[in-house]
């Protein structure tokens, strides 16, 4: 089962994914995708992403290496899930998880051979997100861009298998764990 998690920047999806990885331990892995964005301080190659140049990414697109890819953010960087990497990881782990944007989820769901579970982490209204991003220390121009992006992503939330409202991080983690457990059980009965 490939668990796809979306939500605005600041929605808490990274924290939730971290806890899900701990909880399901050896049965789950984070599937790193590829990106043409620059590595950020503290990030490790191969953990969340493999970092490619724009040219390397475009070559990989031409070679058909991606299940899906997007030019995600308003900054024009590419993000995509490699078919080979997905195949390798899914042989080793019954559960895979990755955060992808709303369009990525739509495209991965179209793949007949991939069993997906999509979860949207809903941060609530714009003001709630603005508050969180200010507390996190993001700069103001960036915050407005992220709110614009949130409005766009919120427009897709009803297409997800589940929406988890994160007005309390502990509750949101628990709810996400329960959803995954329920879906594992459903599949085991098939
Ligand atoms: P960031 O640059 O902050 O790591 O990610 C920016 C956005 O790209 C996030 O919404 C993240 O979920 C999304 N993203 C990360 N990897 C992929 C991917 O492989 N495909 C798609 N479609 N979106 C991705």
Boltz pocket constraint, residues with backbone or C-beta under 6 A from the ligand:
constraints:
  - pocket:
      binder: B
      contacts: [[A, 5], [A, 6], [A, 7], [A, 33], [A, 34], [A, 37], [A, 68], [A, 69], [A, 70], [A, 72], [A, 73], [A, 79], [A, 80], [A, 81], [A, 99], [A, 100], [A, 101], [A, 103], [A, 104], [A, 105]]
      max_distance: 6.0
